[in-house]
Every structure is written in structure tokens, then in C-alpha cells.
Amino acid sequence: MGTKRIKSNSRRNFIRNSAAIAGGMFAASFVKPFNAVVFAANPENETGKWYGIGIDLDKCIGCGSCAKACKTENNVPLEPFYFRSWVEQYTITNDEKINVVAPNGGIDGFTQTIPDENIFQTFFVPKMCNHCSKSPCVQVCPVGATYESPDGIVLVDKTYCVGCRYCVQACPYGCRYILPDEGVVDKCTLCYHRIKKGLNPACMDICPTGARQYGDLNDKDGNMKKFLKEHNCQVLKPHLNTGSKLYYNSLNSEVR
């Protein structure tokens, strides 16, 4: 009898406490509305530049100019398997099937193969290095060739790289590859050589719709903070906790 009473009281207390917590959370939602932005990364220091990237999917038209400009600017091999930046086309059919294509990274444009009457939704998603603040690629590199710059850009020192491919396997976004002639890893640098000269990354300069931008996440009045405040932004694969600094507006849940 005593044991049953204890269990009953414990159950009653659990329900009462749970209701109180839930009620507190509900009330708090009116005091401080839920922010839809996934702030996946936090700077170690709030002084100095700390770069992030914003892509507005509502503006992307899938022209592939970004991918082409990236190859030209950074001497990326022209073969279709090497990309620092590329564009994918997602097509969701009326029967809920998902078709994803990226022919030559989107450089040559896209041809829709699914009849219009069977399409529920279609859109384009540019991909590139997420320049994570907790980068798996940095963590697994055995020689320190992959590192994060003081301003938050993930870079590769090719003089140290041994081509072990650990970082290629560790990147959950598929953003790395091995240069065929040199045998070392390559990836998006956000055109770091241009940024240091006060220029924009090549992919952003070429975008005809202004779908891409980058900026200092530490600048409270900067363009990136404005982008995050004014849009419903998400990052890819937030459950992996990589500290991604690539934010998408209007990111569909089907995008991986």
C-alpha cells in the first residue's frame, strides 16, 4: 500500500511539474517570441570580423553563373566532378517524389525532364563550403593543413596537406575534393584572396539577382545581421552541430 501511494504521488508530482514547465514556456513565448533563425554558430570573440554567408533561395534562378565564375577565378579543374561552388535543382512531384539534379554543377543550366503537370514544386539551391565554426574537417586533419582563419574562414594550407582524404570524408556537405594533378585537397575559400583586397567573392559579384551575400556577423548593423533579421533563415543539417555559417532564406525541409 505504501509503495503504491508513493508511486501515485510521484506520478502526480511529475504531471503537475510538467504542466508548470509547459505553461511557463507558453507564457514566455508571448514575452519573447520564438526566433525562427537557426543561429548555428557563435563567435569566440565579439571583436574583429567574423564572416558568414547568406543565400536567398527566393532569388536564385539556377543560372549557374556562380559556379562558372568560381571555377574561373580559382583555377578549379573544368571536369564536372570538381566544384568549390555548385547549384542543385530540386523538383518535388505531385506524388511526393523528390528529384535532385546538378548537371555539371549547374554551369550549363538546367533542363526540366519532369512534365509541368506532374510538378508540385521546383527550386534551386546553391551549395558551397559552410565555413563551420566547429568544422569536422578541421578536427580530423592529422597534420593541421585545414584550419580556421581569425575571421572565420576555413582554409587549407596545401604545403602541409598529405592528401589523406580524412577531411573529404568528414565534411557532411560534400564540399571538398582532391586536386587530380597535385594530390592535395581543395575547397571554397570564400575567395579569401579577394576579400583581403576589399573585393567581393567572385560568385557574389557575378550573381545577376543578388541572391548571395556575405558579411561580418559581429557587425550588429551589417548586411548579414539585417539578412538574418528580415528572413526566415536556416542552415543545412543543423542536427550535426557543425556551427555552420551558411544561412539560407526559404530553405525547404527536403534539402539535404
C-alpha positions in Angstrom: 0.0 0.0 0.0 2.7 2.4 1.0 4.6 1.7 -2.2 1.6 2.3 -4.4 0.9 5.6 -2.6 4.5 6.8 -3.2 4.3 5.9 -6.9 0.9 7.7 -7.2 2.3 10.8 -5.5 5.4 10.7 -7.7 3.3 10.4 -10.8 1.0 13.3 -9.7 4.0 15.5 -8.9 5.5 14.7 -12.3 2.3 15.7 -14.1 2.0 18.9 -12.0 5.6 19.9 -12.6 5.4 19.1 -16.3 2.3 21.3 -16.7 4.0 24.1 -14.8 7.1 24.0 -17.1 4.9 23.8 -20.2 2.8 26.7 -19.0 5.9 28.7 -18.3 7.3 28.1 -21.8 3.9 29.0 -23.3 3.8 32.3 -21.3 7.4 33.1 -22.2 6.6 32.8 -25.9 4.5 35.9 -25.5 7.2 37.8 -23.7 9.9 36.8 -26.1 8.7 35.4 -29.5 10.5 32.4 -30.9 13.2 33.4 -33.4 12.9 31.2 -36.5 16.6 31.8 -37.4 18.9 28.8 -36.6 21.9 30.5 -35.0 24.2 27.6 -35.6 27.4 29.4 -34.9 28.7 31.7 -32.1 31.9 33.6 -32.3 34.7 33.0 -29.8 35.3 36.8 -29.7 32.9 39.5 -30.4 35.6 41.8 -31.7 37.0 41.8 -35.2 35.5 40.4 -38.4 33.8 37.0 -38.4 32.3 36.2 -41.7 29.1 34.5 -42.6 27.2 33.8 -45.9 23.6 34.4 -46.8 21.7 32.9 -49.7 18.2 33.9 -50.6 16.7 30.9 -52.4 13.7 33.1 -53.4 16.1 35.0 -55.7 18.1 32.1 -57.1 17.2 31.4 -60.8 19.6 28.5 -61.3 21.7 30.3 -64.0 24.9 28.6 -62.7 26.9 31.8 -63.2 28.2 31.5 -59.6 29.7 28.0 -60.2 31.3 29.1 -63.5 32.8 32.3 -62.0 34.2 30.2 -59.1 36.0 27.8 -61.4 37.4 30.7 -63.5 38.6 32.7 -60.5 40.1 29.9 -58.5 41.5 27.7 -61.3 39.3 24.8 -60.4 39.6 21.9 -62.9 36.9 22.1 -65.6 35.9 18.5 -65.3 32.4 18.1 -64.0 33.4 16.4 -60.7 35.4 19.3 -59.2 33.4 22.2 -57.7 34.0 24.7 -55.0 30.5 26.0 -55.6 27.6 24.4 -57.5 23.8 24.6 -57.9 21.3 21.8 -57.4 17.7 21.7 -58.8 15.1 20.2 -56.5 11.8 19.0 -58.1 9.0 17.7 -55.9 6.3 15.9 -57.8 2.6 15.6 -57.0 3.1 12.1 -55.7 5.7 13.4 -53.3 8.8 12.1 -55.0 11.9 14.2 -54.9 14.3 14.6 -57.9 17.6 16.3 -57.4 20.0 17.1 -60.2 23.1 19.2 -60.7 24.4 18.6 -64.2 28.0 20.0 -64.4 27.3 21.8 -61.2 24.6 23.9 -62.9 27.2 25.7 -65.1 25.4 24.7 -68.3 21.9 25.4 -67.0 19.1 23.1 -66.3 16.6 21.2 -68.5 13.5 20.1 -66.7 12.7 16.5 -67.5 9.5 16.2 -65.5 6.2 17.3 -67.1 4.8 20.5 -65.7 1.5 18.9 -64.8 3.4 16.4 -62.5 5.4 19.1 -60.7 4.3 20.3 -57.2 7.3 22.5 -56.6 10.7 23.1 -58.1 13.5 25.4 -56.9 17.3 25.9 -57.0 19.8 25.5 -54.1 23.4 26.8 -54.4 25.9 24.8 -52.4 29.3 25.7 -51.1 31.5 25.4 -48.0 29.6 26.2 -44.9 32.7 27.6 -43.2 31.7 26.0 -39.9 32.9 27.3 -36.6 33.1 23.7 -35.4 34.3 22.2 -38.6 34.6 18.4 -38.7 37.2 18.8 -41.4 39.4 20.9 -39.2 39.1 18.4 -36.3 40.1 15.3 -38.3 43.1 16.8 -40.3 46.1 14.9 -38.9 48.7 17.5 -40.0 46.9 20.8 -39.4 46.6 21.6 -43.1 42.9 22.6 -42.6 42.4 25.5 -40.3 40.1 28.4 -39.5 41.3 31.9 -40.0 40.9 34.5 -37.3 37.9 36.0 -39.3 36.1 32.7 -39.5 37.0 31.3 -42.9 38.0 27.6 -43.2 41.2 27.4 -45.3 43.7 24.8 -46.5 47.5 25.1 -46.4 48.4 22.9 -49.4 52.0 22.8 -48.4 51.0 20.7 -45.3 48.3 18.6 -46.9 49.2 15.0 -47.4 46.1 14.1 -49.4 44.9 11.6 -46.8 41.2 12.4 -47.6 40.1 12.4 -44.0 38.6 15.9 -44.3 36.9 14.9 -47.6 35.1 12.1 -45.7 34.4 14.2 -42.7 32.7 17.1 -44.5 28.9 16.4 -44.2 28.2 18.9 -47.0 30.3 17.3 -49.8 32.4 20.5 -50.2 35.9 19.0 -50.7 37.7 17.2 -53.4 41.3 16.1 -54.2 43.0 18.0 -57.0 43.9 15.4 -59.6 47.3 16.8 -60.6 48.5 17.9 -57.1 47.0 15.2 -54.9 46.0 17.7 -52.2 42.6 18.8 -51.0 40.8 21.8 -52.4 37.6 23.7 -51.4 35.8 27.0 -51.3 37.8 29.8 -49.6 35.1 32.4 -50.0 37.6 34.0 -52.3 39.8 34.9 -49.3 42.4 36.4 -51.6 39.7 38.8 -52.9 38.2 39.6 -49.5 41.6 40.7 -48.2 41.8 43.2 -51.0 38.3 44.6 -50.3 36.7 42.8 -53.2 33.6 40.5 -53.1 33.9 36.8 -53.7 33.6 36.0 -57.5 30.3 34.1 -57.1 28.7 37.1 -55.4 29.9 39.6 -57.9 28.5 37.6 -60.8 25.1 36.7 -59.4 22.5 38.6 -61.5 19.8 38.6 -58.9 21.8 39.4 -55.7 20.9 36.0 -54.2 24.2 35.7 -52.4 25.9 37.9 -49.9 28.5 37.7 -47.1 29.4 39.9 -44.2 30.6 40.3 -40.7 28.4 38.5 -38.2 29.9 40.6 -35.4 28.7 43.8 -37.1 25.3 44.5 -35.4 24.4 47.0 -38.2 25.9 45.0 -41.0 24.2 43.4 -44.0 24.4 39.8 -42.6 22.6 40.8 -39.3 20.0 42.5 -41.4 19.6 39.5 -43.7 19.1 37.2 -40.7 16.6 39.5 -39.0 14.5 40.1 -42.1 14.3 36.5 -43.4 13.4 33.1 -42.1 16.8 31.6 -42.3 18.0 28.0 -41.6 21.3 26.1 -42.0 21.8 22.7 -43.6 21.8 19.7 -41.3 21.6 21.7 -38.0 21.4 18.4 -36.0 25.1 17.8 -36.8 26.1 20.9 -34.7 28.9 21.9 -37.0 28.4 25.6 -36.4 27.6 26.3 -40.0 27.8 30.0 -41.1 26.0 29.5 -44.4 22.4 30.7 -43.9 19.6 30.1 -46.3 16.4 32.0 -46.6 13.3 29.9 -47.5 15.2 26.6 -47.1 12.9 23.7 -47.9 13.0 20.8 -45.3 13.6 18.4 -48.2 17.1 19.9 -48.9 20.0 17.9 -47.6 
